[in-house]
Amino acid sequence: MPSIVSIVGRSKSGKTTFIEKLIPELKSRGYRVATIKHTPQGMTFNEPDKDSWRHIKAGSEATVISSQDRVVLVKPVAPDITLDEVARLLGEDYDIILTEGFKQDNAPKIEVHRRKIGPPLSGIKKLIAIVGDEPVETKVRWFSGQDIKGVADLVEVGFIKPQRERTCLYVNSVPITLTAWPKQVITSILLALVSCLKGGEEVRSLDLFLRKEPKQG
């Protein structure tokens, strides 16, 4: 991971003001800066004049607000950020990511339909099921709104179990599609290398990060 330097001091000593000055100075030298704000008295979010907001305004690439029981990541993004890019921020250590909305994205979708609200949506890509309070004519599976178990079975069998063991590769933050053979080769090589290292005897997950400086032309 990147090096960590903590700016400490008593309350109201000027820590945030100092960080506001330090961030642009480091950025002017070509470095990417992220920040972590600890809030032992409770969680505050990205509001104007809050310390985390001031970190971002000063130029931090991302800031994490950390309290005793939770963390919040605040990261400015492009207006057209994709769902895959958002999910990438969560990392790989999950069995499933459920989203709300993103109806125009390319992810598989389950539509929730209520008769009094209107007809089902049209033109939805990768629709796999409709959940509603009335049966509808559809080419995909329909579930009663009470059949949570049935929907959970669909998600488990179709999306969780096939991905319980997986190898993912990102190059320049872009996911690379791996067919069976390169996936097997990469997995075997990494496991063999890690097994030789202290602490690598039993691998349940493995994170490898490589960063290279661009060639000077």
ROGUVO-92268 format. One record per atom (N, C-alpha, C): x, y, z; residue in three letters. Coordinates in pm, whole numbers, plus 32768, in hexadecimal, padded with zeros to 4 digits. Example, Ala and Ser with C-alpha at 12.3 -4.5 7.8 and 13.67 -1.06 7.14 Angstrom:
85277DC7830CALA/84CE7E3E830CALA/85287EB6830CALA/85057F1F82C4SER/85577F9682CASER/850A80038313SER/
END
This chain:
80547F8A8000MET/800080008000MET/8059807D8000MET/801F80F17FDEPRO/806F816B7FE3PRO/809D81888071PRO/810781D7807CSER/813582038101SER/80C982578143SER/80C5825181C9ILE/8063829D8216ILE/80AC82FB8274ILE/8086837A8274VAL/80BA83DD82D1VAL/8044841F8315VAL/803F841A8399SER/7FCF845283E4SER/7FEF84DF8414SER/7F93853A83FFILE/7F9E85C38433ILE/7F4D85C784B4ILE/7F8F85DD8525VAL/7F4C85D585A7VAL/7F5A865985F1VAL/7F0C8668865AGLY/7F0F86E186AEGLY/7E9086EB86FEGLY/7E8C87488758ARG/7E15875B87A9ARG/7DA487958754ARG/7D2A87878788SER/7CB687C08743SER/7CC98856872DSER/7CA7888486B6LYS/7CB089128690LYS/7D408941867FLYS/7D9F88E28675SER/7E2B890B8667SER/7E4D893385D7SER/7DF489178579GLY/7E0F893D84EFGLY/7E3888CA8495GLY/7E15884F84BDLYS/7E3D87DA846DLYS/7E0087DF83E0LYS/7D7E87FB83DATHR/7D3D87FD8357THR/7D73886D8301THR/7D8988E1833ATHR/7DC1895182EFTHR/7E4A892D82B7THR/7E9A88EA8309PHE/7F1E88C082DAPHE/7F13885C8267PHE/7EB787F98275ILE/7EA48797820BILE/7E7587DA818BILE/7E1E883F8198GLU/7DEF88888122GLU/7E6388C880D6GLU/7ECA88EE811DLYS/7F3F892B80DDLYS/7F9F88C180A7LYS/7FA8885180EFLEU/800787E980C9LEU/7FDA879E804CLEU/7F5787878040ILE/7F23873A7FCCILE/7F4A877B7F48ILE/7F2987FC7F31PRO/7F4C88367EAEPRO/7FE2883D7E96PRO/8031884B7F02GLU/80C2884D7EF0GLU/80F387C67EBAGLU/80C287587EF5LEU/80E986D37EC6LEU/80B486B97E3ALEU/803986E67E1ELYS/800086D37D99LYS/804F87217D30LYS/808287967D54SER/80CF87E67CF5SER/815187A07CCDSER/817B873F7D1DARG/81F486F27CFEARG/81D486727CB2ARG/815486627C8CGLY/812D85F07C3AGLY/80FD85777C86GLY/80DC85877D07TYR/80B385147D58TYR/801B85117D6ATYR/7FE484987D71ARG/7F5684847D8DARG/7F4684767E24ARG/7EEF84C47E5EVAL/7EE084CA7EEFVAL/7E52849E7F16VAL/7E4884467F78ALA/7DC884227FB5ALA/7DD1843E804AALA/7D60844F808BTHR/7D6084718119THR/7D0184188167THR/7D1C840B81E8ILE/7CC483C58245ILE/7CA9842282BAILE/7C2B843582D8LYS/7C03848B8348LYS/7BC5843583B5LYS/7BFB843B842EHIS/7BC583EE849DHIS/7B65844584EDHIS/7AED8410850ATHR/7A89845D8555THR/7A5B840A85CDTHR/7AA4840C863BPRO/7A8283B886AEPRO/79FC83DB86EDPRO/79CC845686DAGLN/794C847D8717GLN/78D4845486C3GLN/78E8841A864EGLY/787683F585FBGLY/78908417856AGLY/783683EB8515MET/784883FA8487MET/781884808454MET/786984C08404THR/783D853583B7THR/785785178326THR/7806855282CEPHE/781385308241PHE/784D85A781F6PHE/784785A08172ASN/788A85FF811CASN/7837867F810EASN/783386D08179GLU/77E6874A8178GLU/784587C18172GLU/781788308136PRO/786D88A78132PRO/789E88CC81BDPRO/791D88F181C3ASP/7962891B823DASP/798688A8829AASP/7957882C827ELYS/798787BA82CALYS/7A15879B829CLYS/7A64875B82F5ASP/7AF0874282D6ASP/7AFF86ED8258ASP/7AAA86868248SER/7AB6862F81D3SER/7A9D867E8153SER/7A3B86D78156TRP/7A1D872B80E3TRP/7A93878780C4TRP/7AD287B9812BARG/7B4588118117ARG/7BBB87C480DCARG/7BCB87448102HIS/7C3586F180C6HIS/7C1F86E58030HIS/7BA386C68007ILE/7B8486B67F79ILE/7B9887397F2FILE/7B6787A67F68LYS/7B7388297F27LYS/7C05884F7F15LYS/7C5A88237F72ALA/7CE988417F69ALA/7D2E87F07EFCALA/7CEB87847ECCGLY/7D2587377E5EGLY/7D3E86A67E7BGLY/7D1286747EF0SER/7D2485E67F0CSER/7CDA85927EA5SER/7D1A85297E71GLU/7CDB84D37E0EGLU/7C6584877E4BGLU/7C6F84677ECBALA/7C0484207F12ALA/7C1E84327FA7ALA/7BB3842F7FF6THR/7BC484348085THR/7B6883CF80C7THR/7B9883918132VAL/7B4A8332817FVAL/7B2C83708207VAL/7AAD8373822CILE/7A8483A082B0ILE/7A7883258307ILE/7AC483208372SER/7AC982A983C7SER/7A9A82CA8454SER/7A38827D8484SER/7A0A828A850FSER/7A1E82038552SER/79EA81F585CCGLN/7A0081798617GLN/79BA810285D8GLN/794E8119858EASP/790280A6855DASP/78E680A784C7ASP/791E8107847CARG/7906810783ECARG/7968816383A4ARG/7973814F8322VAL/79C181A882CFVAL/796D81D28257VAL/7985824A8226VAL/7943827C81AEVAL/79AE82AD814FVAL/79A9827F80D1LEU/7A0782AC806BLEU/79C7831E801DLEU/7A0D838E8015VAL/79E183FF7FC3VAL/7A4784107F53VAL/7A1784017ED7LYS/7A7384047E66LYS/7A31844B7DF0LYS/7A6584BF7DC8PRO/7A2D85027D52PRO/7A3D84AA7CD7PRO/79D584A17C86VAL/79D8844C7C0FVAL/79A184997B98VAL/79B884627B21ALA/7981849E7AA8ALA/78EA848E7AA7ALA/78A184EB7A69PRO/780E84E07A66PRO/77DC84617A23PRO/782B842679CAASP/77FF83B07980ASP/783E832F79B6ASP/785E832C7A37ILE/789B82B47A71ILE/783C823D7A60ILE/787681CA7A3ETHR/782581537A27THR/781081067AA9THR/77AE80AD7AA6LEU/779380597B1BLEU/780C80017B3BLEU/78507FCC7AD6ASP/78C77F7B7AEEASP/79337FCB7B36ASP/7942804A7B13GLU/79A6809D7B54GLU/798080B97BE6GLU/790080CA7BFFVAL/78D380DD7C8AVAL/78EC805E7CDBVAL/78C87FEA7CA1ALA/78DA7F6B7CE6ALA/796E7F507D01ALA/79C47F7E7CA9ARG/7A547F6A7CBBARG/7A857FAB7D3DARG/7A4480177D67LEU/7A6B805A7DE3LEU/7A5380017E5DLEU/79F37FA47E52LEU/79D47F4B7EC1LEU/7A3A7EDB7ED0LEU/7A837EBD7E65GLY/7AE17E4E7E69GLY/7A9E7DCB7E45GLY/7AE77D5E7E54GLU/7ABA7CDB7E25GLU/7A877C807E94GLU/7A907CAB7F10ASP/7A757C4F7F7FASP/79E17C467FA3ASP/798D7C337F3DTYR/78FD7C257F51TYR/78CA7BB67EF6TYR/785D7B777F1CASP/78227B107EC7ASP/77BF7B4A7E64ASP/77807BB97E86ILE/77217BF87E2BILE/77187C8B7E4EILE/77047CDF7DECILE/76EA7D6E7E00ILE/76617D8B7DC6ILE/76067DB87E19LEU/75807DDE7DEDLEU/75797E757DE0LEU/75467EA67D73THR/753A7F367D60THR/74A87F5D7D54THR/748D7FD87D6CGLU/7406800F7D5AGLU/740D80787CEDGLU/73C080647C83GLY/73C780BF7C13GLY/7423808B7BA6GLY/746880E57B61PHE/74C480C17AF4PHE/747B80717A88PHE/740080997A66LYS/73B2804A7A08LYS/73E9804C797BLYS/743F80AE795BGLN/747A80B578D5GLN/7502807078CEGLN/7533803E793EASP/75B67FFE793DASP/75AA7F717905ASP/761C7F2F78F5ASN/761F7EAD78B2ASN/76167E377913ASN/76007E507993ALA/75F87DE479F5ALA/75727D9C79EAALA/756B7D1A7A0FPRO/74EA7CD47A15PRO/748B7D1C7A74PRO/74087D197A53LYS/73A97D6A7A9FLYS/732E7D197AC7LYS/72FB7D377B3EILE/727B7D047B6FILE/72217D7E7B81ILE/71B07D7F7B3CGLU/71567DF17B45GLU/70EC7DD87BB0GLU/70D37E3B7C03VAL/70677E387C65VAL/6FF07E837C2AVAL/6F7F7E3F7C1DHIS/6F0A7E787BDAHIS/6E937E7D7C39HIS/6E4D7EEE7C3AARG/6DD07EFB7C85ARG/6D647F2C7C26ARG/6CF27EEA7C27ARG/6C887F057BC7ARG/6C5B7F977BCAARG/6C487FD07C40LYS/6C1380577C49LYS/6C7880C27C1FLYS/6CF8809B7C14ILE/6D5F80FA7BEBILE/6D6281097B53ILE/6D42809C7B0DGLY/6D4780A17A7CGLY/6D79801E7A43GLY/6D7F801379BDPRO/6DAC7F98797DPRO/6E417F827995PRO/6E727F05797EPRO/6F027EEC798BPRO/6F527F46792DPRO/6FCD7F5D7950LEU/70257FAD78FCLEU/70397F697875LEU/705B7FB67811SER/70757F7E778CSER/71047F9B7763SER/71397F45770FGLY/71C07F5A76DBGLY/722F7F48773EGLY/72187EFA77A7ILE/727F7EE3780CILE/72DB7E7377DEILE/735C7E9077D6LYS/73BD7E2C77ACLYS/73DD7DCD7820LYS/73F17D5077FDLYS/74197CE8785BLYS/73B87CDA78D0LYS/73387CE278B5LEU/72D37CCA791ALEU/72CA7C347932LEU/72D77C0A79B0ILE/72D57B7A79CDILE/72577B507A18ILE/72107BAF7A53ALA/71977B8A7A9EALA/71467C077ABCALA/70C57BF07AD4ILE/706C7C5A7B03ILE/702D7C2C7B86ILE/702F7C837BE9VAL/6FF17C687C6BVAL/6F7C7CC87C79VAL/6F047C937C93GLY/6E947CEF7C98GLY/6E1D7CBD7CE5GLY/6DB57D117CE7ASP/6D3B7CF17D30ASP/6CCF7CB97CD3ASP/6CF27CA37C53GLU/6C967C647BF5GLU/6CE87C1D7B8AGLU/6CB97BAA7B5APRO/6CFE7B677AECPRO/6CFC7BBF7A6FPRO/6D697BC17A25VAL/6D707C0E79AAVAL/6DA37BB5793AVAL/6D807BD778C1GLU/6DB07B8C784EGLU/6E417BB57833GLU/6E9B7B577841THR/6F297B787836THR/6F777AFE7807THR/6FE77B1777C5LYS/703F7AAC7798LYS/70A17A817804LYS/70A87ACD786FVAL/71027AAA78DDVAL/70AF7A727950VAL/70F27A4379B7ARG/70AA7A087A29ARG/70607A747A78ARG/6FEA7A4D7AA9TRP/6F9B7AA87AFDTRP/6F927A6D7B89TRP/6FA17AC37BECPHE/6F977A997C78PHE/6F337AF27CC0PHE/6EE77AB77D18SER/6E957B067D72SER/6EF07B597DCDSER/6EC07BCB7DF4GLY/6F0E7C1F7E4EGLY/6F287BDE7ED4GLY/6EDC7B767EF4GLN/6EF07B2F7F72GLN/6F557ABD7F65GLN/6F7B7A9D7EEBASP/6FD37A287ED4ASP/70667A527EDAASP/708F7A817F4CILE/711A7AAC7F5EILE/71787A357F4EILE/714F79C07F82LYS/71A379497F77LYS/71BC79257EE6LYS/7153792E7E92GLY/7164790B7E06GLY/71C679687DC0GLY/71BD79E97DDDVAL/72197A4A7DA0VAL/72A77A327DD3VAL/72B27A167E55ALA/733779FA7E8EALA/7374797E7E4EALA/732279187E32ASP/7354789F7DEFASP/738878C27D64ASP/733D79177D1CLEU/736879417C96LEU/73EF79867C9ALEU/73FF79E17CFAVAL/747D7A2A7D06VAL/74EF79CE7D31VAL/74D279757D8EGLU/7539791A7DC1GLU/756C78BC7D54GLU/750F787B7D0FVAL/753578187CAAVAL/7571785B7C2EVAL/753878CB7C06GLY/756479087B8AGLY/75DD79637B95GLY/75F4799C7C0DPHE/765A7A047C15PHE/76BD79F37C87PHE/769379B97CF8ILE/76F079AC7D68ILE/7747792F7D5CILE/770878BC7D4DLYS/7756783E7D49LYS/77B978377CD6LYS/779578657C5BPRO/77F7785E7BEFPRO/787178B67C05PRO/786779187C61GLN/78D679757C77GLN/791679657D02GLN/78F878F67D45ARG/793278E37DCAARG/79CA78DE7DC4ARG/7A00789E7D5CGLU/7A9078A07D43GLU/7AA678EC7CC2GLU/7AF679537CC7ARG/7B0979A57C4FARG/7B9379E67C51ARG/7BC47A027BDDTHR/7C3F7A4D7BCATHR/7C1F7AC57B74THR/7C3D7B3D7BA4CYS/7C1D7BB77B5CCYS/7C9E7C037B3FCYS/7CA67C3D7ACALEU/7D1C7C897AA2LEU/7CF07D137A71LEU/7D2E7D7B7AA8TYR/7D147E047A7DTYR/7D977E407A4CTYR/7D957E7C79D8VAL/7E097EC279A2VAL/7DE27F54798FVAL/7E297FAE79D4ASN/7E06803C79D2ASN/7D75805179FDASN/7D4A80027A61SER/7CC480087A9BSER/7C567FD67A3ESER/7C7C7F9B79CDVAL/7C1B7F65796EVAL/7C187ECD797DVAL/7BA37E8F7993PRO/7B9E7DFE79A1PRO/7BC27DB7791FPRO/7C157D507929ILE/7C3F7D0278B5ILE/7BF77C7B78B9ILE/7BB47C59784CTHR/7B6E7BD97845THR/7BD37B68783ATHR/7BC87B077893LEU/7C227A957896LEU/7BD77A17786DLEU/7C0879D37808THR/7BD0795277E4THR/7C0978E97845THR/7BDA786F7839ALA/7BFD7806789AALA/7C9477EE78A4ALA/7CD977E97832TRP/7D6877C57836TRP/7DBE782F7879TRP/7DBB78B1784FPRO/7E0D79147897PRO/7DE479247928PRO/7D6379147946LYS/7D36791D79D1LYS/7D7878AF7A25LYS/7D7D783579EDGLN/7DBA77C57A36GLN/7E5077DA7A46GLN/7E92780E79DEVAL/7F23782479E5VAL/7F44788F7A4EVAL/7EFC78FF7A4AILE/7F16796B7AA9ILE/7EFE793C7B38ILE/7E9078F57B4ETHR/7E7078C47BD4THR/7EDA78647C07THR/7F0578077BB2SER/7F6977A47BDCSER/7FEE77E67BFESER/801978467BACILE/809978897BC3ILE/809578D87C46ILE/802A79247C5BLEU/802079757CD4LEU/801C791F7D52LEU/7FCF78B47D4ELEU/7FC6785D7DC3LEU/804B78197DE0LEU/809277F27D76ALA/811577B37D89ALA/817978157DC6ALA/817978927D97LEU/81D678F57DCCLEU/81B579167E5ELEU/8135792B7E7CVAL/810D79537F02VAL/812478E27F66VAL/811578657F3BSER/812777F47F96SER/81B677EC7FCCSER/8214782B7F87CYS/829F782B7FB5CYS/82BC7899801BCYS/825B78F18031LEU/82717962808ALEU/823379488112LEU/826E7983817ALYS/8237797781FFLYS/81AD79B88204LYS/814B79708236GLY/80C379A3823CGLY/8070797E81C4GLY/80AD793D8162GLY/8066791B80E8GLY/8040788980DEGLY/803F78448151GLU/802577B5814EGLU/7F947796812AGLU/7F3677E6815AGLU/7EA977CF813EGLU/7E6E784D8101GLU/7E4F78488082VAL/7E1E78BD803AVAL/7D8878B28023VAL/7D3E7912805BARG/7CAE791C803FARG/7C91798C7FDDARG/7CE079F57FE2SER/7CD97A607F7FSER/7D657A9A7F71SER/7D7F7AD67EFFLEU/7E047B0B7EE4LEU/7DF77B8D7E96LEU/7E347BF67EC9ASP/7E357C777E84ASP/7EC37C977E5AASP/7ED67CB37DDBLEU/7F597CD77DA6LEU/7F4B7D5B7D5CLEU/7F9D7DBC7D80PHE/7F977E3E7D40PHE/801E7E5E7D03PHE/801F7E877C85LEU/80997EAC7C3FLEU/80897F387C08LEU/80EB7F8D7C24ARG/80E880137BECARG/816E80317BABARG/816A80617B2FLYS/81E580817AE7LYS/81E381137ABFLYS/825581547ACEGLU/826181DD7AA2GLU/826381E17A0AGLU/821F824379CCPRO/8221824C7939PRO/82AD82667906PRO/82C98230788FLYS/834C82457853LYS/835F82D6782ELYS/83D58308784CGLN/83F38393782BGLN/841C839B7799GLN/83CC83E6774BGLY/83EA83F576BDGLY/844C846476AAGLY/
END
